[in-house]
Amino acid sequence: MSESVQLRHGASISIPAGTLNTFSVLAPSAKFLTISQTGRMSAFFADLAEADPTDDVALGTVSVRHEVELA
């Protein structure tokens, strides 16, 4: 099942653990507040920030290291 949700300024969404998801920013800029109960996502995003976004192998390595599936 595929579902598309558009959120406005100040809105929030909760995505259950294990749910494959993605997002697109349609505005010129955006700010995110992400809450992860285990704190593991902060380590994932820190490693991701160091990776070359055009290098699929590097992105795959980071995702495997943190058990995150990139779609």
C-alpha positions in Angstrom: 0.0 0.0 0.0 1.3 3.4 -0.9 0.2 6.6 0.8 1.2 10.2 0.2 0.8 12.8 2.9 1.5 16.6 2.5 2.3 18.4 5.7 2.1 22.1 6.3 4.2 24.3 8.5 4.2 23.1 12.1 2.6 19.7 11.3 4.0 16.4 12.4 3.7 12.7 11.4 4.5 9.5 13.3 5.8 6.6 11.2 5.8 3.1 12.9 9.1 1.3 13.3 10.0 -0.9 10.4 7.9 1.1 7.9 9.6 1.8 4.6 9.3 5.6 4.1 10.7 8.5 2.2 10.1 12.2 1.9 10.4 15.1 -0.6 10.8 18.8 0.3 8.6 20.8 -2.0 9.5 24.2 -0.5 12.8 26.1 -1.1 13.9 25.0 2.4 12.8 23.0 5.4 13.6 22.3 9.0 13.2 18.9 10.6 12.8 17.7 14.2 13.4 14.0 14.3 12.8 11.9 17.4 14.2 8.4 17.6 13.6 6.5 20.8 16.9 4.6 20.6 19.1 7.4 19.4 20.5 5.2 16.7 19.2 7.5 13.9 21.5 10.3 15.1 24.5 8.0 14.5 23.1 7.1 11.1 22.6 10.8 10.1 26.1 11.7 11.4 27.7 9.0 9.2 25.5 9.9 6.3 26.6 13.6 6.5 30.2 12.4 6.0 29.3 10.3 2.9 29.4 11.6 -0.7 25.7 11.8 -1.7 26.6 10.9 -5.3 28.4 7.7 -4.2 25.8 4.9 -4.0 28.4 2.4 -2.6 29.2 4.8 0.3 25.5 5.4 1.0 24.9 1.6 0.9 27.8 1.0 3.3 26.4 3.6 5.8 22.9 2.2 5.5 24.1 -1.4 6.1 26.2 -0.4 9.1 23.1 1.1 10.7 20.6 -1.5 9.5 18.7 1.2 7.5 17.1 0.2 4.2 17.5 2.9 1.5 14.8 2.8 -1.1 
